[in-house]
Each structure stands twice: as structure tokens, then as C-alpha cells.
Amino acid sequence: MGDVWGPAMFLGALALIFTGYPVAFALAGAGLLFALLGSLVGDFDPILMRALPDRVFGVMSNNTLLAVPFFIFMGTVLEKSQLAEDLLETIGILFGRFRGGLAIGVIGVGALLAAATGVVGASVTAMGLISLPVMLRNGYKEDLSLGVIAAAGTLGQIIPPSIVLIVLGDQMGVSVGALFRAALVPGLILTGSYVAYLVTVAWLQPEAAPAMQGAGDTRGAALVRRVAGSMLPPLALILVVLGSIFAGVATPTEAGALGAVGSMLLASAHRRLSMAALRSAMKETTRLTIMVIFLLIGSTVFTLVFRGLEGDLWIADMLSNLPGGSIGFLILVNAVVFVLGFFIDFFEIAFIIVPLIVAPAQILGIDLTWLGILLAVNIQTSFLTPPFGFSLFYLRGVTPSTIPTTRLYRGVVPFIVIQLIVLGGLIVWVSR
């Protein structure tokens, strides 16, 4: 039965999603529709639907997913209180005096904001508003500037505490703490690769990334005070949050709560914790959390019916018998995720694809923690791929209308290539 119903249900859900219908309702609708069809003309047992309330209650009471609103809130508080803006300006002063230094500073800020927030929208929007005018004013090429900002913002998808890693850990049944620890090295490799590319560009094309005018005006004690005031507090917050997870003192959920409180304390210490900023942060956190919960409920309905139609057996059989064994599996799965990233959101990829590939990965003996890291790097690439890359949307929203969207697309191409090279290296390493 799964030979027919499984592929039909999977393709039906994708067709609904690509019509533009909300994904949470497309998944739930496909599940209910095929449950009805399967019970009428197939072998689907309707009694399986009795498990649905327990599954939904399990989603609502999931302690791991509670970390998602905590980290979103932490990131949005840092952005709304303009602490991220202070960090950007200080990094610009430190590195801007060198050729290409301003772009390298933006990458550094992206990495720090990723470790402090894990929220791509906050990072890209803040850096687009503050860094883009400065880079253009100092003679940076438009496409290079846009590409740097978009790529730096996506580092929040792989550098912990990443919302993507939390969701992947929940969907794969893997420790989020283990994913956080494993993600540090790939995150640093990507950051270093971006910096190496920018150093090369500044060396080969000096006019594309000139030194920042007036960057050396602040020096001595004034520079030390500025660095201490704007860089050390976020770094301390990062060390406390990630350090408590890595040391085993706190779970990711507990560390997220600590980070949420810490971000409010930092904003308050800088006299930036206004009611307007707090209200805006809570509103954004609520919006994103509701979206995640509804997607989870929709995917729960879809998965329950899909397994009732033996679609999971069809997927497992197909993926575990690919030519090339584990490396063939990894190449195909990552190719599918990369293509889907052109069209749908990373939450949707995590909730549709990930539950289907866990069983065949285990059959092939692939480490699920590193499979999660591969998917996180791949999903990070989806934030830069047109036409629906979310980093592109965020940056387009704060980019002057005089700059064409095609310039933005051209700017991110080198960074997509870098990410694919790193992803290819990881695939080879994981499949050894």
C-alpha cells in the first residue's frame, strides 16, 4: 500500500505548499484528506487518529521546544534595545582602518550576534540598517556589501544557540546540547572561510573594499572604554549561556531562560529597556513561537497519517538502498534539502523532511548528531538562495530602492558557493 499512498501523500502535501497555502494547514489538510481517502478506498485504519490528541499534547508540553521562545526573546531584546547597533559600530572602529576590514568586522559581528541571539531576522535587519550605509559611503561595492551582510546574518543558523539546531534536535531525537557542541567547529570554519574570501577580494580588488575613513580617530583609553562597554557584556552573556550548556550545568531550555533574563539585565544596565522595546520583543517572540507550534501540529497530523499509510516504510526502503550507501544517501538528502530551500522555509523543511530520513540514516549507521549538523549548514544556505531566501527578504526590506534586487542576488553567490564547499567537505567527513 505504501508503494502508492506514500508517494501520493508526499507529493500532494508539496503541491499544496507550493500553491502558497499556509504550510501548517497544508500539512494538516493533506493528512486529513489522505486519512479519509485511505479509510474509504485503502487500508488506512481510522482508529489511528485516536492517537492525535496525545501527539498534539506532547507538542504543547515539549520542554526542549520551550528553548525556542527564550532564545528568540533574548535576540529581539538585544536588537530592540540597540545593543546590537553599539556592537556593530565598535567592530567597525576596530577593523575599519584596514582594507576590507569593515566587511570582516560585519562578519565578526554576525558571528557574535549569532552566538548571542540565534535569530537571523534580527541580525540581518540590524546589520543592514547600520552597516550598509557606512559600507556604501566608504566606497564598498554594492553587491559585496549586500552579500557580506546577508551571509553574516545567516551564521545564526549554525552557530549555537541556533533555533534551527533546537528544532532539528527535537525532530531527530538528538540531544540539543550535543548538536550545539558539534556545531561550533563548522560554524567557525564557515566564519573563517568568509573572512578568507574577503581578505582575497581586498587584496585582488582594493577598490571593492577600501579602508574606512576616520576609523582610526578613536584610540587609546576612549577605544578601550568603547570596547569594554559594547563588546564585553554581550560576550559575557554568550559565555554564560553556552558555557552552562557545554558544562552540563543547565539544559538548553534553562540556558535560554537565563539568556532571556540576561538580555533584559544588559538592556537595563545600558538604560535601554523601554516598555516599547520590551513590548516589541514580546510581540515578535509570540509571533514566531505560534508559527513554530502550528507547524509542529500540522506536521504531527501529516506524520501520523503518513506512517499509517506505510509511507515511512517506502521512504526508508528507498533511501537505505541507494547506490553508494551512506554517501549516496547524504548526497541525495542534501540535494533535496538544497532545492527545497529555494522555495520553502527552514521550519517547513525540518518538519517535513527530517522525520522521514531518521530511520534510513540509522539503518545506514550514520551519526544522527552529525546528520543534524549537515542539515543545519544546508538549511543555512537556503537563507541565501533566491527567490525566497529569508535573509534576502530581510535585507531587501532595509536596502535603498535605488539598488536593484539582482545586485543583492549577485552579492550572495560567492557565499553560497563557500557554504556548498564546506557542506561537501562535511558530507565526505561524515560518510567516512
Sequence and secondary structure as in RCSB ss.txt:
>XXXX:A:sequence
MGDVWGPAMFLGALALIFTGYPVAFALAGAGLLFALLGSLVGDFDPILMRALPDRVFGVMSNNTLLAVPFFIFMG
TVLEKSQLAEDLLETIGILFGRFRGGLAIGVIGVGALLAAATGVVGASVTAMGLISLPVMLRNGYKEDLSLGVIA
AAGTLGQIIPPSIVLIVLGDQMGVSVGALFRAALVPGLILTGSYVAYLVTVAWLQPEAAPAMQGAGDTRGAALVR
RVAGSMLPPLALILVVLGSIFAGVATPTEAGALGAVGSMLLASAHRRLSMAALRSAMKETTRLTIMVIFLLIGST
VFTLVFRGLEGDLWIADMLSNLPGGSIGFLILVNAVVFVLGFFIDFFEIAFIIVPLIVAPAQILGIDLTWLGILL
AVNIQTSFLTPPFGFSLFYLRGVTPSTIPTTRLYRGVVPFIVIQLIVLGGLIVWVSR
>XXXX:A:secstr
 HHHHHHHHHHHHHHHHHTT  HHHHHHHHHHHHHHHHHHHS   GGGGGGHHHHHHHHHT TGGGHHHHHHHHH
HHHHHTTHHHHHHHHHHHHHTTSTTHHHHHHHHHHHHHHHHT  HHHHHHHHHHHHHHHHHHTT  HHHHHHHHH
HHHHGGGTSSS HHHHHHHHHHT  HHHHHHHHHHHHHHHHHHHHHHHHHHHHH GGGS   TTTTSS HHHHHH
HHHHHTHHHHHHHHHHHHHHHTTSS HHHHHHHHHHHHHHHHHHTT   HHHHHHHHHHHHHHHHHHHHHHHHHH
HHHHHHHHTTHHHHHHHHHHT TTHHHHHHHHHHHHHHHHTTTS HHHHHHHTHHHHHHHHHHTT  HHHHHHHH
HHHHHHHTTSTTT HHHHHHHHTS TTS HHHHHHHHHHHHHHHHHHHHHHHHHHT 
